[in-house]
Amino acid sequence: MRRCCCASVGIAGWCLMAACLALLAPEPAAAQTPRRYDVPRTPWGDPDLQGIFTTDDARGIPLQRAVEFGERAELNEQELAARRQRDDETLANTRAGAGTFVGEVGTRTLRMTSLVVEPPDGRIPPVTAAAKERTSAANAGRNPLLPRHWEDRSLMERCISRGALGILPTIYGNGLQIVQAPGTVVLNYEMVHEARVIPLGGVTAPGAAVQQSYLGLSRGRWDGSTLVIETTNFNGIVPIGGTRHTSGLRLTERLTRASAETIDYEATIDDPATWVRPWTIRLPMSTQPNYQVFPFECHEGNNALRNMLSAARAEEAVIADYVKKGLPPPPLARPGDNQILPPDPSFGRPR
């Protein structure tokens, strides 16, 4: 506290008294340091990240930043207002039409111009020459619109895995449940019902006998109140940002509880055999009113792959008939069907 002694009398004394009172007054709110969020603790003393969260708020944010934004990471007020209007329309239309489980949307509008935050331009770095060759070889003779085999469709459509970056928002099912026990953190993804069991206590180099997998081998540690997860030993089959990485990928994730309703999530993707430099994504995981994680029964009664393959054979028969008659082959009935998500991230609202 500032101290002041005012013993003068008369007008000069009153002036001095006023000056002293001004010194004793509290500092303006704008000059005060914001109160830091007090992260709750588990009974055994670790930062408590437990709860049910979702990345629905980030569904309208593109993975890569539009070129016209340059290195501008946030929208201005006018752009934010336009996005908020779009989000409100999407939310209203989804509730009225699509229902609860399709086209889920968040309740908060974010300023971010992209989920990629590093490099500064918000763009995924170029792939290496070796990665281009791998991609060309994998896609040789492959037509996702006329799949010859179920392996021509994505791992997610086949109910196998979304990989360790399953936290990235998709069309629905963006829930994540975090459970902790002494020495362990479990991340349970709603989509494709995958659970990552992450032991704590530091990162050690895995031995040669450790098997590679879709989710890799994860080890966690606490950096203050931040959970840091280092993951290696991937099988190199799951794509990230549309590109299949190698088994040499090192994924570093950081989860920090920013408030009672939000966890800040950051992940750095480092695979020198695939991208020319590491890159980082960042997004919030937040609570939503009445949000629940439901079982994702992907295999039970799922006829999608069978129908895709039979439809492809039927379409090939039509094309063969056109060619036999000397007619130009008809266009495919489902342009853009090789993408899980439609180009417009605000799925569910009228175009």
C-alpha positions as CSV (number, residue, x, y, z in Angstrom):
1,M,0.0,0.0,0.0
2,R,1.2,3.5,-0.8
3,R,1.6,5.8,2.3
4,C,1.1,9.5,2.5
5,C,1.1,12.0,5.4
6,C,-0.9,15.2,5.0
7,A,-0.4,17.7,7.9
8,S,-0.7,21.0,6.0
9,V,-3.7,23.3,6.5
10,G,-5.6,25.7,4.2
11,I,-6.1,25.4,0.5
12,A,-2.6,24.1,0.0
13,G,-3.3,21.5,2.6
14,W,-6.5,20.4,0.9
15,C,-4.7,20.1,-2.5
16,L,-2.1,18.0,-0.9
17,M,-4.8,15.9,0.8
18,A,-6.5,15.3,-2.6
19,A,-3.2,14.2,-4.1
20,C,-2.6,11.8,-1.2
21,L,-6.1,10.3,-1.7
22,A,-5.4,9.9,-5.3
23,L,-2.3,7.9,-4.5
24,L,-4.3,5.8,-2.1
25,A,-7.0,4.9,-4.6
26,P,-6.8,1.5,-6.3
27,E,-5.3,1.2,-9.7
28,P,-7.7,1.2,-12.7
29,A,-8.9,-2.3,-13.6
30,A,-7.2,-2.1,-17.0
31,A,-3.8,-1.8,-15.2
32,Q,-4.4,-4.7,-12.9
33,T,-2.9,-8.1,-13.7
34,P,-5.6,-10.6,-14.8
35,R,-6.2,-13.3,-12.2
36,R,-4.6,-16.5,-13.3
37,Y,-6.8,-19.5,-13.6
38,D,-6.3,-21.8,-10.6
39,V,-6.1,-25.3,-12.2
40,P,-7.9,-27.9,-10.0
41,R,-5.9,-30.9,-8.7
42,T,-6.7,-34.5,-8.5
43,P,-6.6,-36.2,-5.0
44,W,-3.1,-37.4,-5.8
45,G,-1.9,-33.9,-6.8
46,D,-1.8,-33.8,-10.6
47,P,-3.5,-31.1,-12.6
48,D,-7.1,-32.2,-13.2
49,L,-8.0,-32.3,-16.9
50,Q,-10.9,-34.7,-16.4
51,G,-14.3,-34.2,-18.1
52,I,-16.1,-34.4,-21.4
53,F,-15.0,-31.9,-24.1
54,T,-15.5,-31.3,-27.8
55,T,-13.8,-29.5,-30.6
56,D,-17.2,-28.5,-32.2
57,D,-16.4,-24.8,-31.7
58,A,-13.6,-25.2,-34.2
59,R,-15.6,-26.9,-36.9
60,G,-15.9,-23.7,-39.0
61,I,-12.1,-23.0,-38.9
62,P,-10.1,-24.3,-41.8
63,L,-7.1,-26.4,-41.1
64,Q,-5.0,-24.2,-43.4
65,R,-5.2,-20.4,-43.5
66,A,-6.5,-18.7,-46.7
67,V,-3.6,-17.2,-48.6
68,E,-5.2,-13.7,-48.5
69,F,-4.8,-13.6,-44.7
70,G,-1.1,-13.9,-44.9
71,E,0.3,-14.1,-41.3
72,R,-2.8,-12.7,-39.7
73,A,-3.9,-15.3,-37.2
74,E,-7.2,-13.7,-36.2
75,L,-10.3,-12.3,-37.9
76,N,-11.0,-8.6,-37.6
77,E,-14.3,-7.4,-36.1
78,Q,-16.2,-7.4,-39.4
79,E,-14.9,-10.8,-40.4
80,L,-15.8,-12.1,-36.9
81,A,-19.3,-10.8,-37.2
82,A,-19.8,-12.5,-40.5
83,R,-18.5,-15.8,-39.1
84,R,-20.7,-15.4,-36.0
85,Q,-23.8,-14.9,-38.3
86,R,-22.9,-18.0,-40.3
87,D,-22.4,-20.1,-37.1
88,D,-25.7,-18.9,-35.7
89,E,-27.5,-19.9,-38.9
90,T,-25.7,-23.2,-39.0
91,L,-26.7,-23.9,-35.4
92,A,-30.4,-23.0,-36.0
93,N,-30.6,-25.0,-39.2
94,T,-29.0,-28.0,-37.7
95,R,-31.3,-28.1,-34.7
96,A,-34.3,-27.6,-37.0
97,G,-33.3,-30.1,-39.6
98,A,-30.3,-32.4,-39.3
99,G,-30.9,-33.4,-35.7
100,T,-28.5,-33.9,-32.8
101,F,-26.1,-36.4,-34.3
102,V,-25.4,-34.9,-37.7
103,G,-23.7,-31.6,-38.5
104,E,-22.9,-30.9,-34.8
105,V,-21.8,-27.3,-34.2
106,G,-20.3,-25.4,-31.4
107,T,-21.7,-22.7,-29.2
108,R,-18.7,-20.3,-29.4
109,T,-17.4,-18.4,-32.4
110,L,-13.6,-18.2,-32.6
111,R,-11.4,-15.6,-34.2
112,M,-8.8,-18.0,-35.5
113,T,-8.1,-17.9,-39.3
114,S,-6.7,-21.4,-39.3
115,L,-6.0,-24.4,-37.0
116,V,-2.4,-24.4,-38.2
117,V,-0.5,-21.7,-36.2
118,E,3.1,-22.6,-37.2
119,P,4.6,-21.8,-39.7
120,P,3.4,-18.2,-39.3
121,D,1.5,-18.2,-42.6
122,G,-0.8,-20.9,-41.2
123,R,-0.1,-23.3,-44.1
124,I,1.0,-26.9,-43.9
125,P,4.7,-27.0,-45.1
126,P,5.4,-28.5,-48.5
127,V,5.9,-32.3,-48.6
128,T,9.3,-33.8,-49.5
129,A,10.1,-35.4,-52.8
130,A,10.0,-38.8,-51.2
131,A,6.5,-38.1,-49.8
132,K,5.3,-37.2,-53.3
133,E,6.6,-40.5,-54.6
134,R,4.9,-42.5,-51.9
135,T,1.6,-40.7,-52.5
136,S,1.8,-41.3,-56.3
137,A,2.6,-45.0,-55.7
138,A,-0.3,-45.4,-53.2
139,N,-2.7,-43.7,-55.5
140,A,-1.7,-45.4,-58.7
141,G,-4.7,-46.9,-60.4
142,R,-6.9,-45.9,-57.4
143,N,-10.3,-44.3,-58.0
144,P,-12.2,-43.5,-54.7
145,L,-15.4,-43.0,-56.7
146,L,-15.1,-46.5,-58.2
147,P,-13.4,-48.4,-55.4
148,R,-12.1,-51.8,-56.4
149,H,-11.5,-52.9,-52.9
150,W,-12.5,-51.7,-49.4
151,E,-8.9,-50.5,-49.0
152,D,-9.6,-47.8,-51.6
153,R,-11.8,-46.1,-48.9
154,S,-10.5,-44.2,-45.9
155,L,-9.6,-45.7,-42.5
156,M,-12.3,-43.8,-40.9
157,E,-15.0,-45.1,-43.3
158,R,-13.7,-48.6,-42.5
159,C,-14.1,-48.0,-38.7
160,I,-10.4,-48.6,-38.1
161,S,-8.8,-45.4,-36.8
162,R,-8.5,-41.6,-37.1
163,G,-5.0,-41.7,-35.6
164,A,-3.6,-39.8,-32.7
165,L,-4.9,-36.5,-34.1
166,G,-8.5,-37.7,-33.9
167,I,-9.1,-34.6,-31.9
168,L,-9.4,-32.6,-35.1
169,P,-13.0,-31.6,-35.7
170,T,-15.0,-33.5,-38.3
171,I,-18.6,-33.7,-39.4
172,Y,-19.9,-35.1,-36.0
173,G,-18.7,-37.1,-33.0
174,N,-16.1,-34.7,-31.9
175,G,-16.4,-35.6,-28.2
176,L,-13.4,-36.4,-26.0
177,Q,-13.5,-37.8,-22.5
178,I,-10.5,-37.4,-20.3
179,V,-10.0,-39.8,-17.4
180,Q,-7.1,-39.8,-15.0
181,A,-5.6,-42.2,-12.5
182,P,-2.3,-42.0,-10.6
183,G,0.4,-42.3,-13.3
184,T,-2.0,-42.6,-16.2
185,V,-4.2,-40.3,-18.4
186,V,-6.8,-41.8,-20.8
187,L,-8.0,-39.9,-23.9
188,N,-11.2,-41.5,-25.1
189,Y,-12.3,-40.3,-28.6
190,E,-16.0,-40.5,-29.5
191,M,-15.4,-41.0,-33.2
192,V,-14.3,-44.6,-34.0
193,H,-14.4,-45.3,-30.2
194,E,-10.6,-45.1,-29.7
195,A,-8.9,-44.8,-26.3
196,R,-5.3,-43.8,-25.8
197,V,-3.9,-45.0,-22.5
198,I,-1.0,-42.7,-21.8
199,P,1.5,-43.6,-19.0
200,L,3.1,-40.7,-17.2
201,G,6.6,-40.3,-15.9
202,G,8.7,-39.2,-18.9
203,V,9.5,-40.2,-22.4
204,T,11.9,-43.2,-23.0
205,A,13.1,-44.4,-26.3
206,P,11.1,-47.5,-27.3
207,G,13.0,-50.7,-28.0
208,A,13.0,-52.3,-31.4
209,A,10.5,-55.0,-30.2
210,V,7.8,-52.4,-29.6
211,Q,5.1,-52.8,-32.2
212,Q,4.0,-49.9,-34.4
213,S,0.3,-49.0,-34.4
214,Y,-2.2,-46.5,-35.7
215,L,-2.0,-44.5,-32.5
216,G,1.7,-45.0,-31.9
217,L,3.4,-45.3,-28.5
218,S,2.7,-42.4,-26.2
219,R,4.4,-41.3,-23.0
220,G,3.3,-38.3,-20.9
221,R,4.7,-35.9,-18.4
222,W,3.7,-32.7,-16.6
223,D,5.3,-29.4,-17.5
224,G,3.8,-27.3,-14.7
225,S,0.0,-27.5,-15.3
226,T,0.5,-28.7,-18.9
227,L,0.2,-32.3,-20.0
228,V,2.9,-33.0,-22.6
229,I,2.5,-36.2,-24.6
230,E,5.3,-37.5,-26.9
231,T,4.2,-40.2,-29.4
232,T,6.4,-42.3,-31.7
233,N,6.2,-45.8,-33.3
234,F,3.4,-45.0,-35.7
235,N,2.7,-47.5,-38.5
236,G,2.7,-44.8,-41.1
237,I,-0.7,-45.6,-42.5
238,V,-2.9,-42.8,-41.1
239,P,-2.9,-39.5,-43.1
240,I,-2.5,-36.1,-41.5
241,G,-3.8,-33.1,-43.4
242,G,-4.4,-35.4,-46.4
243,T,-0.9,-36.8,-46.5
244,R,0.2,-40.2,-45.2
245,H,3.2,-39.8,-42.9
246,T,6.0,-42.3,-42.2
247,S,6.7,-44.4,-39.2
248,G,9.3,-41.8,-38.2
249,L,6.6,-39.3,-37.2
250,R,7.1,-37.7,-33.8
251,L,4.0,-36.1,-32.4
252,T,4.2,-33.7,-29.5
253,E,0.9,-32.7,-27.9
254,R,0.3,-30.1,-25.1
255,L,-3.0,-29.9,-23.1
256,T,-3.4,-27.0,-20.8
257,R,-6.6,-26.3,-18.8
258,A,-7.3,-22.6,-19.5
259,S,-10.6,-22.4,-17.6
260,A,-13.3,-24.5,-16.1
261,E,-14.8,-24.9,-19.6
262,T,-11.8,-25.0,-21.8
263,I,-8.6,-26.9,-22.5
264,D,-6.1,-25.5,-24.9
265,Y,-4.8,-28.2,-27.2
266,E,-1.6,-27.9,-29.3
267,A,0.2,-30.5,-31.4
268,T,3.5,-30.3,-33.3
269,I,3.9,-32.7,-36.3
270,D,7.5,-33.6,-37.0
271,D,8.3,-36.1,-39.8
272,P,11.3,-35.0,-41.9
273,A,10.6,-37.7,-44.4
274,T,7.2,-36.2,-45.2
275,W,7.2,-32.5,-44.6
276,V,10.2,-30.1,-45.1
277,R,9.7,-28.7,-41.6
278,P,7.7,-29.3,-38.5
279,W,4.3,-27.7,-38.2
280,T,1.9,-27.0,-35.3
281,I,-1.9,-26.9,-34.9
282,R,-3.8,-25.3,-32.0
283,L,-7.5,-25.3,-31.0
284,P,-9.6,-25.2,-27.9
285,M,-11.5,-28.2,-26.5
286,S,-14.5,-26.9,-24.7
287,T,-17.6,-28.0,-22.8
288,Q,-21.0,-27.7,-24.5
289,P,-24.4,-27.5,-22.8
290,N,-25.7,-31.1,-22.1
291,Y,-23.0,-32.6,-24.2
292,Q,-22.5,-36.4,-24.0
293,V,-20.2,-38.9,-25.5
294,F,-22.1,-41.8,-27.1
295,P,-20.9,-45.2,-28.2
296,F,-19.7,-45.1,-31.8
297,E,-21.1,-48.4,-33.1
298,C,-19.3,-48.2,-36.4
299,H,-19.3,-51.9,-37.4
300,E,-22.6,-53.1,-36.1
301,G,-25.1,-53.1,-39.0
302,N,-22.8,-51.1,-41.2
303,N,-23.5,-51.8,-44.8
304,A,-21.7,-48.7,-46.2
305,L,-18.6,-50.4,-47.6
306,R,-20.6,-53.3,-49.1
307,N,-23.0,-50.7,-50.7
308,M,-20.1,-48.6,-52.0
309,L,-18.4,-51.6,-53.7
310,S,-21.7,-52.9,-55.2
311,A,-22.6,-49.4,-56.4
312,A,-19.2,-49.1,-58.0
313,R,-19.6,-52.4,-59.9
314,A,-23.1,-51.3,-61.1
315,E,-21.7,-47.9,-62.2
316,E,-18.9,-49.7,-64.1
317,A,-21.6,-51.8,-65.9
318,V,-23.4,-48.7,-67.0
319,I,-20.2,-47.1,-68.2
320,A,-19.3,-50.3,-70.2
321,D,-22.8,-50.2,-71.8
322,Y,-22.3,-46.6,-72.9
323,V,-18.9,-47.4,-74.4
324,K,-20.3,-50.5,-76.1
325,K,-22.9,-48.3,-77.8
326,G,-20.3,-45.8,-78.9
327,L,-21.5,-43.1,-76.5
328,P,-19.2,-41.0,-74.2
329,P,-19.1,-42.4,-70.7
330,P,-21.6,-40.7,-68.3
331,P,-20.3,-38.5,-65.5
332,L,-20.1,-40.1,-62.1
333,A,-23.2,-39.5,-60.1
334,R,-21.4,-38.3,-57.0
335,P,-18.8,-35.7,-57.7
336,G,-16.7,-34.9,-54.7
337,D,-17.7,-38.2,-53.0
338,N,-14.0,-39.0,-52.3
339,Q,-14.1,-36.5,-49.4
340,I,-15.6,-37.2,-46.0
341,L,-16.4,-33.6,-45.4
342,P,-18.1,-31.2,-47.8
343,P,-16.1,-28.2,-48.9
344,D,-18.3,-25.9,-46.9
345,P,-17.3,-26.4,-43.2
346,S,-20.7,-25.1,-42.1
347,F,-22.4,-28.4,-43.0
348,G,-26.1,-28.3,-42.4
349,R,-26.9,-24.8,-43.5
350,P,-28.6,-24.0,-46.8
351,R,-26.2,-23.0,-49.6
